[in-house]
Amino acid sequence: MPLERIALISDAHGNLTALDAVLDDIASRGIDRIINLGDFVGKGPRGSEVVDRCDKVCDVNIRGNWDDHLPVWDDESAAEMIWWRDELRADQREWLTALPLSHDLLISGRQIRLFHASAVSPHVRVRARHTPEEFDGMFANTPMTGEGPAPSVVGYGDIHDAFVKVDHGRTLFNVGSVGNPLDEPVPSYAILEGVVDDPAPAPFGLQLVRVPYDVEAEIDAAARLGMPALRPYAVELRTAVYRGLQQA
């Protein structure tokens, strides 16, 4: 059976410049199947365009925490959130909140589960430095994931920090962030390779890829569109220093 490759992206966060660079890299490798692990919107200036792009090119789109709460945000005192909410069309808000929360697939005999943040909820965070209990919980069947076969490989996004950990036959990995990486200021995504939909053991690969892009062009776009919180956004893109850790 031939080996196939699937690209996994996450956390574009309205950064269309970075998303297009990553999609171009994926296409250059001849990969035509893409799964998006969520957080299309917020933080960056062009969530609406990111949603349309991903709706068109991704085979599967999963709901992230921003996709879950931003379309229904109703606190008018939060100017930043209102700006990002209103940048979306009504049909896009409905599309985001209707997305699934997890996705299972079988590659080279390995049961794989993908979601945004954790097996509990897109709002429950599991960081790269996690406890053994948190690690175990990522492989559990929950009301969010359903009662499918227990996975041996789990991939997620949310923390903007790419990593791979293998422990006693189970692999946990994070694809990092396309639009707002916080481990280094270069977008990342993952590639899975193997025999798709085959329960028999076969070669299997997991690769993390970094793709540079024009950071200043994205910052210029945010300024041109009048996006709020421009300064912390620019610092995050240039340095990968989270805004909560930036000096005033």
N, C-alpha and C positions, 0 to 999 in steps of 0.2 A: 504494500500500500504506500502511496506517495506521502511524503511529509508536507503538511500545510502550515502556514504561519498566520497568526492572528495578532493584530496590534491592539494594545490596551492603553487608553488615554484617560486622564482624569484632571479635574480642577483647572479648566481653561479660564474660568472666572472673568469672562468678558474681554480677554486679551486676544484679539483677533490676529494680531501680528505674529504672536507666538504660535497660535493654533495653526495658521497657514504654513508656518515653517515646519512644524511637526508633520502636518498632513503631506506636505511636499516630500519630506524624508521618507515617510511610510510608502508613498507612491513610488519613489525612486527604487525601493527595494522589491517592488512587484507585489506588495501586500494589498489585497483588496477587501479584507474583512477587518472591521474596526469595532471594538466594544468600548463604550464610554462609561466610566464609573462615576460620573456626576459632577456637580457644582459647575454648571455652565455659566452662571451669572454672579453678579456682585463683585465688588472690589475693583473691577476694571470697567472701561467705558463702553464696550460694545457687546453687551450680553445678548441683545436682540439678534445681531448678526452671527454670533457664536451659536445660538440656538438654531437658527436656520441652517447654518453650515453643517452642524452635527446631525440634525434631523435628516439631511440629505445624504451624508456620506457614511454614517455609522449604522452598522447592522443592528446593534443593541444599544440603547441608552438607558442608564440607571439613574434614579433620583438621588441627589445629594442633599445635604442639610440646607444649603442656600436655596436650592430648587424647591425644597419643601416649604420653607417659611417666607421667602421673599415675595412670591406671587400673592400671598394673602396678608402681607404686612399692613397693619392699620394704625400704627402709632405715627400720627402726622408730625409729631415733634422731632422725629429722627430724620433729619433732612437727607442724610446720606442714603438711608434705606429707601426713602421715598423716591429719590432720584433714580436709583437702580431699579426699583419696582416700575416706575412710570416709563422707563426706557424700553420696557417690554410691551408688546401688543397683548391684547386680551386673549387671543388664541394661543399665544406662546405661554402665558401664565397657566392656562388650562392644560396645555401639553406637558409642562414641567410637573405639575402636581399629579398627573395621571401616570407618570413613568413608574416602572417596577422598581422594587427596592433590592432585588438580588437576581442573580442569573447563574445557573449551573450548566456545565458542559463536561464532556468526556473527551480526553485527549490521551492517546497512547496508554490506555488502561488506567489513567489517573482521573479520579473524580475531582473536578475543579469548581470552586465557588467564588463568585465575584460580587462585591457590594461596595458601598461608598466608604463606610466608617467602621462598622462592626456588625456582628450577627444579630445584635439587639435592636439597633436603630441607626439611621444616618446621623443622629445627634449624639450618639455615644462614641467617644473618641478612644482609640487605642494607639498609643504613641510607639515610636520605634524602640524606646526603652520601656518595656512592659513587664508585667509580672507573669510568672508561670500560669496563674489562674486566668489572666487576660488572654494569654496565648491559647490555652485550652478552649476558652470561650469563643474564639474566632472560628473554631471548627465544629461548634455545636449546632444542632438543629433548633430553631427557635420559631416563634410565631411569625417573625419577619421572613425567615428563609424557607419555611415549610418543612415537611418531613421527607425530603428526598434522601438519597444515599449520602452518608457522611463524607465530606470532602477530605482528601489528603493534601490538596493544594488550595490555598486561599489567597486571593489578591484583592487589594483595596486601595483607596486613595485618601482623601480628607486631610492628612497631616502634612502634605507638601514636603515629604521627606522620604526619598526612595531607599529601600533596603530589601535584603533577602535573608531569611533565617530558616535553617533546616534543623529540625529536632525530632529524633526518634521516628523518622519516616514521614514526617509532616513538614510541608513547606509553607511558610507565611511570607508574603512579599508585598511591598508597597510600590506602586508605579510612579510615585512622586507627582509633581504638578506640571502641567503644560504652561499655564498662564501666570502662576504665582509661586515659583519654587522657593523654598525657604531652607534648603540644605546647601545649595550653591545656586548662583543666579543664572542657571542654564536649564531650560525646560527638559523634562524627562518623560519617557514613556516606556512601556514594556512590550516585548514580543514573546508570544508562546509559539512553540513549534512542536509538531508531532502528528500522529495519525488521528484525525478528528472522528469522533463517534465510534471509536473502536475499543472494545473492552480488553483486548489482548495487550500485554506489555509490548512496548515498542520504544524506539528512541524518543526522548522528550527534551526540549530545551526551553530555558527561560533566560531572556536577555534584557538588560536595562540599557536604554539608549539616551544620550544627551544630544540636544540639537540647539546650537546657537541661533540667535535671531537679532533683529534690529531693535534693541531695547529703547533707544531714544525715539524711534519712530512711534512706538506705542505710547510713550510718555507725551509726545507731541499731540497725538490723537486725543488723549485724555484731556489735555489742556485746551485744545481746540473745541472740544465738545462741552467744556465747562463742568467736568466731573468734579464733585466734591472730594475732599481728602486727597488732593493731588500730591502734596508733598510726601506723606508717608507711603503712598503707593509708589512714587518714583524711587524712594529710598529702598523699598522692598525689592523692586525690579532690578535695581543697580547692584545691590549688596546682599540680598537674601536675608536681611535683618528684619525680623517681624516688627510691625509697627508698635506693638506693645513694649518692645525692648529698645526702641529708638530713643535717643536723647532729644529733649525738646529743643 
